[in-house]
Structure formats: structure tokens, C-alpha cells
Amino acid sequence: MKKCRITAIRQARYDDLIEKYENPIEHPCDIREGMVFVANGHKRPEGLCESAWESMSPFVLTLACGGGDFFGGWMKNKKSAMISCNDGFRPVSFLIEALDEDAD
């Protein structure tokens, strides 16, 4: 099993939806563009949002186990995936890349 790098590429924010539908929350998201996490095989990296992890973990597991080429050529790099978290108000897009380094 390999390690995978997870990079926060972009964070959107839909203020109109937040205003219309979301109850005020004090601490919505700690992820910022450019943050990098390394998954040790199928284990969630410390500091990575649990909800985001649930969205991406099947792709991380596949890449960590040597798979890839999702959906028949979706990504230019077959050993990667671009996955967004499931926050409809401020979704974060993550680039997941398989590394050559073995998991611990």
C-alpha cells in the first residue's frame, strides 16, 4: 500500500446559499487552499476534515492500493483524482495523488 498526497486546490463559498439556508455556525471549516495532507495508506490524515475524508476515502484507498484511471480516463494523471467535499455552502476541491512511498 502507498501513501497519497491530498492538496486543497480550491475553496468556493456560496454566500447567497449560506444566508438563505444555513444556521449561523461559529467554526465552519479549517481547510485553506494550498494545505497538504499525506494519507498513510487508507488512514485519514490528522487535521483533515472527517466529512471531506468520507467523500474522498474510496479514491484514496484505490490509489493507495495501486489502482486508478477512474471513470475510464477522467484524469490526465491516472494515479490521481479531483474530489470535492460534500459541504454545499463552502466546498473544497482536493487533488489526491498516489505517491511512490510505501505506507507505514
C-alpha positions as CSV (number, residue, x, y, z in Angstrom):
1,M,0.0,0.0,0.0
2,K,1.2,3.5,-0.9
3,K,0.9,6.9,0.7
4,C,-1.3,9.6,-1.0
5,R,-0.8,13.3,-1.1
6,I,-4.1,15.3,-0.6
7,T,-3.9,19.0,-1.6
8,A,-6.6,21.6,-1.1
9,I,-6.8,23.2,-4.5
10,R,-9.8,25.5,-4.3
11,Q,-12.5,26.5,-1.8
12,A,-15.7,28.0,-3.1
13,R,-18.1,30.0,-0.9
14,Y,-21.8,30.5,-1.7
15,D,-22.8,33.4,0.5
16,D,-26.3,33.5,-1.1
17,L,-27.0,29.9,-0.1
18,I,-25.4,30.4,3.4
19,E,-27.7,33.4,4.0
20,K,-30.8,31.7,2.8
21,Y,-30.3,28.2,4.2
22,E,-27.6,27.8,6.8
23,N,-28.0,28.4,10.5
24,P,-25.1,30.6,11.8
25,I,-22.2,28.5,12.8
26,E,-19.1,29.7,14.6
27,H,-16.5,27.4,13.1
28,P,-17.4,26.1,9.6
29,C,-14.1,24.9,8.0
30,D,-10.4,24.9,8.8
31,I,-9.2,23.9,5.3
32,R,-7.5,26.5,3.3
33,E,-6.2,26.4,-0.3
34,G,-2.7,25.1,-0.5
35,M,-2.9,22.9,2.6
36,V,-1.3,19.5,2.0
37,F,-2.1,16.2,3.9
38,V,-0.5,12.8,3.4
39,A,-2.6,9.7,3.9
40,N,-0.7,6.8,5.2
41,G,-2.5,4.1,3.1
42,H,-6.2,4.1,4.0
43,K,-5.8,6.2,7.2
44,R,-7.3,9.7,7.4
45,P,-4.5,12.3,7.9
46,E,-4.6,14.2,11.1
47,G,-6.2,17.6,10.6
48,L,-8.3,16.6,7.6
49,C,-12.0,17.2,8.0
50,E,-13.9,13.9,8.7
51,S,-16.6,14.9,6.3
52,A,-14.1,15.6,3.5
53,W,-12.4,12.3,4.2
54,E,-15.7,10.4,3.8
55,S,-16.1,12.0,0.3
56,M,-12.5,11.0,-0.8
57,S,-11.6,7.9,1.1
58,P,-12.7,5.4,-1.6
59,F,-10.5,7.2,-4.1
60,V,-7.6,7.3,-1.6
61,L,-7.9,3.6,-0.9
62,T,-8.0,2.8,-4.6
63,L,-4.9,4.9,-5.3
64,A,-3.1,3.6,-2.2
65,C,-3.7,0.0,-3.4
66,G,-2.2,0.7,-6.9
67,G,-5.5,1.4,-8.7
68,G,-6.5,4.5,-10.6
69,D,-7.8,5.5,-14.1
70,F,-11.1,6.4,-12.6
71,F,-14.1,6.5,-14.9
72,G,-12.1,5.5,-17.9
73,G,-9.6,8.3,-18.3
74,W,-11.2,11.2,-16.3
75,M,-7.9,12.5,-15.0
76,K,-4.8,13.3,-17.1
77,N,-2.7,11.6,-14.4
78,K,-4.3,8.2,-14.0
79,K,-2.8,7.9,-10.5
80,S,-4.8,10.9,-9.2
81,A,-8.4,12.1,-8.6
82,M,-10.0,15.5,-8.0
83,I,-12.7,15.2,-5.3
84,S,-14.7,17.8,-3.5
85,C,-16.0,17.6,0.0
86,N,-19.8,17.5,0.5
87,D,-20.2,20.9,2.0
88,G,-22.8,22.6,-0.2
89,F,-22.1,26.0,1.2
90,R,-18.3,26.1,1.0
91,P,-17.0,23.1,-0.9
92,V,-13.3,22.4,-1.1
93,S,-11.8,20.6,-4.1
94,F,-8.9,18.3,-3.3
95,L,-6.3,16.8,-5.6
96,I,-5.4,13.3,-4.5
97,E,-2.2,11.8,-5.9
98,A,-0.6,8.4,-5.3
99,L,3.0,8.6,-4.1
100,D,5.8,6.1,-4.7
101,E,6.4,6.0,-1.0
102,D,5.1,2.9,0.9
103,A,2.7,3.4,3.7
104,D,4.0,2.6,7.2
